[in-house]
Amino acid sequence: MAENLLTLEKICKAYNLGTAAQAEVLHDIDLTICKGDFLALIGPSGSGKSTLLNIVGLLDRPTSGRLTIKGNHTSELDDAALTRLRGHSIGFVFQYHYLISAFTALENVMMPMLVDQHFPTKEAEDHAMELLRQVGLTAVADNPAMNMSGGQQQRVAIARALTMNPDLVLADEPTGNLDTKSANVVFELMRDVNRQNGTTFLIVTHNMELARRCDRIIEVVDGRIHTDSTEILAMSSSLAKQALSHKGPRHGE
């Protein structure tokens, strides 16, 4: 049985509380993400996907409800503890790579370790180089980010997201700025990391072709989870079993 990594229970989020401009964005979100999951998060613009992603990524706190990650009840953590948990448990990949353009690929991948350790070490450099090897970019390790293609920059961003060995990587439209070929390369890279390292991925995408290649699709509509493909698969399996159990014996049995 898969081990739970993150659980959302009755999560709600509202902005401008107590004012005439109060806006309810998320409503009673229940969601469990297991270790090793490879999920797509879909929904129309304004559906609450980004707000949900920010809460899962510990970048924002819910108005009410309970979020548990790796056994930690986040409502019980102060901001400093939440920052530490986020830094060591969650990696981020965005639609725009947000690399430091004048820094090399190696320096960009090392950056989270430099922030955490405050000074470079040989171990950090070796780890960053190994991550660049995993994404197929050792040949351009010393190239400034500004001199790389969009696909290469996004692969560096994935390597950077993996620097702290996170349990969960949140990818917000990671292929949105790429051509079809580069998008496929980046997607398959994330899929390989998921399979080889057991890293959990939650990918926000409008690309339904890519979403269908994930193991599970969560659809958010009007701030609520509208469909969860795991529930659909479980229901289909249950219905199939019921149909088989009601089938009479075949002729000759």
Buried (B, 14 or more C-beta within 10 A) or exposed (E): EEEBBBBBBEBBBBEEEEEEEEEBBBBBBEBBBBBBBBBBBBBEEEBBBBBBBBBBBBBBBBBEBEBBBBEBEBEEBEEEEBEEBBBBBBBBBBBBBBBEEEBBBBBBBBBBBBEEEEEEEEEBBEBBBEBBEBBEBBEBBEBBBEEBEBBBBBBBBBBBBBBBEBBBBBBBBBBBBBEEEBBBBBBEBBBEBBEEEEBBBBBBBBBEEBBEBBBBBBBBBBBBBEBBBBEEEEEEEEEEEEEEEEEEEEEEE
